[in-house]
């Protein structure tokens, strides 16, 4: 469930403001997520358009100063409490924090074994982002295909590997999250690169990711198998977070149909979402990729989220 980070419209508005603050003839290099390379942004105004025509590279404004510094939590254990700050926790809808399987990774007894695969991002000394990965053994007996259980299952595999002392052979990314002010200027891609560099350093030949497509929440009734076929005119995925992965060489492998499973009572779901659940059946919830299945009679709600497995060769 790799978290998405930015919309083109948000970025264009940022550029529009920034362009008003520089002199007409000043052009400076900007770090951009690769998904913006083929995007025209008329909202940035004539000044930006003229700058683009004259610049030798995709360019403009003074954004380089907003590039984050990224450290593993093994290097900087002082960042551990900070990566779980409210600002970063609130990147997720509240209900997403109640996947019971997550305790096998984030629980205190386990998490300290994964600090080499966990990262914090600093901007001017302030924590603004985090990235988590998990090592696991793959292409062994019983694990010759990426699991349909996606995020949950790869954590369970890693937990089993720890218990039996099995050596990992690859890594799965689990999450990338950024606070709003650090989004849209290449930092998500930098954090993805940090996870890939970590995998390469560990001697792995590839990295996997159960990706949570960013705009799927806008069409929660659409089947994921249909959603991932949606493409722009240039042949790249319509979804911006899928597009980011594909643009840097990621390969869509398969759908993980039950990547995350979150279960709670009606009262718990009301607490998590602020909504009233007074009818049984599929129920739309803000931030969810699919409806929550609710049974008022049995007093539970079940959310089963599909993700998309992507492979990155290193």
FENWOHU-V426559 format. One record per backbone hydrogen bond with DSSP energy under -1.0 kcal/mol. CO is the residue of the C=O (numbers start at 1). NH is the residue of the N-H. E is the energy in kcal/mol with one decimal. If there is no record, write none. Layout:
<<CO,NH,E> <CO,NH,E>>
This chain:
<<2,212,-1.1> <7,11,-1.8> <8,12,-2.7> <9,13,-2.0> <10,14,-1.6> <11,15,-2.3> <12,16,-2.1> <13,17,-1.8> <14,18,-2.5> <15,19,-2.9> <18,21,-1.6> <23,26,-1.5> <28,60,-3.8> <33,36,-2.4> <34,37,-1.7> <36,39,-1.8> <41,44,-2.0> <42,45,-2.1> <45,49,-2.1> <46,50,-2.9> <47,51,-2.1> <48,52,-2.5> <49,53,-1.8> <50,54,-1.6> <51,55,-1.9> <63,66,-2.6> <64,67,-1.8> <69,122,-3.2> <71,120,-2.6> <72,76,-2.2> <76,79,-2.2> <77,80,-1.5> <79,83,-2.1> <82,85,-1.7> <85,89,-2.8> <86,90,-2.5> <88,91,-1.3> <89,92,-1.5> <93,96,-1.4> <94,97,-1.8> <95,98,-1.5> <99,102,-1.4> <100,103,-1.5> <101,104,-2.0> <102,105,-1.6> <102,106,-3.3> <103,107,-1.4> <107,110,-1.5> <107,111,-3.1> <110,113,-2.1> <111,114,-2.0> <114,117,-1.9> <115,74,-1.1> <115,118,-1.0> <117,133,-1.5> <118,73,-2.7> <119,131,-1.9> <120,71,-2.4> <121,128,-3.0> <121,129,-1.2> <122,69,-2.6> <123,126,-1.7> <126,123,-2.7> <128,179,-2.7> <129,121,-2.4> <130,177,-2.5> <131,119,-3.0> <132,174,-3.4> <132,175,-1.6> <134,172,-2.7> <136,169,-2.0> <136,170,-1.8> <140,143,-2.7> <143,139,-2.3> <147,150,-1.7> <148,258,-1.6> <149,153,-1.6> <150,154,-2.6> <151,155,-1.4> <152,156,-2.0> <153,157,-2.8> <154,158,-2.2> <155,159,-2.4> <156,160,-2.5> <157,161,-2.5> <158,162,-2.1> <159,163,-2.0> <160,164,-2.1> <161,165,-1.1> <161,166,-2.1> <170,136,-2.3> <171,208,-2.5> <172,134,-2.7> <175,132,-2.3> <177,130,-2.3> <179,182,-1.9> <180,183,-1.7> <186,190,-1.8> <187,191,-2.1> <188,192,-2.3> <189,193,-2.5> <190,194,-1.6> <191,195,-1.8> <192,196,-2.1> <193,197,-2.9> <194,198,-2.1> <195,199,-2.2> <196,200,-2.4> <197,201,-2.5> <198,202,-1.8> <199,204,-2.5> <200,203,-1.5> <205,314,-2.4> <207,312,-3.4> <208,173,-3.1> <209,211,-1.3> <209,310,-2.3> <210,2,-1.0> <211,308,-2.2> <215,218,-2.0> <216,219,-1.7> <219,222,-1.9> <223,227,-2.4> <224,228,-2.4> <226,229,-1.2> <227,230,-1.5> <230,238,-2.1> <232,235,-1.8> <236,232,-3.0> <239,243,-2.4> <240,244,-1.9> <241,245,-1.6> <242,246,-2.5> <243,247,-2.8> <245,250,-2.9> <246,249,-1.8> <251,311,-2.6> <254,309,-2.6> <256,259,-1.1> <256,307,-2.1> <259,152,-2.9> <260,305,-2.9> <262,303,-2.9> <264,301,-2.8> <265,269,-2.5> <266,270,-2.2> <267,271,-2.1> <268,272,-2.7> <269,273,-2.0> <270,274,-2.6> <281,294,-1.6> <283,292,-2.9> <285,288,-2.1> <292,283,-2.6> <293,302,-2.6> <294,281,-3.1> <295,300,-1.9> <300,295,-2.9> <301,264,-2.1> <302,293,-3.0> <303,262,-2.7> <305,259,-1.4> <305,260,-1.5> <307,256,-2.6> <308,211,-2.9> <309,253,-2.9> <310,209,-1.7> <311,251,-2.6> <312,207,-2.6>>
